[in-house]
């Protein structure tokens, strides 16, 4: 749930910053990139601090070296979070994150199926959040750098 709150809050604050005179973001897509960068910084950091064991436990047992997979995906999330903030790499970073969201979805299914979980960790809410995250990353892929026609 926290990643969704961060995405919405940071994107919203950045959208509000423009009317208040901020130079950045110039476009709504830039605000979305900022929200995604904050969100993936949070989730990427969790691969190393705070929730590492829980994330390792989410890796389906059929996959080898869950600790290594969690480390690699954490590095990728953090690198892409930085990449979202640089205009030249934003589209590629969003594309990589989109692919990761799709590829890592089975871990969400696996986690939701195990034991007693909070309501937001059940498959329905997890799926809805993944769809929101995927819609946001795909929006950056499709809209970043597209000029507005008047």
Secondary structure by P-SEA (a helix, b strand, c coil): caaaaaaaaaaaaaaaaaaacccccccaaaaaaaaaaaaaaaaaaaaccccaaaaaaaccccccaaaaaaaaaaaaaaaaaaaaacccaaaaaaaaaaaaaaaaaaaaaaaaacccccccccaaaaaaaaaaaaaaaaaaaccccccccc
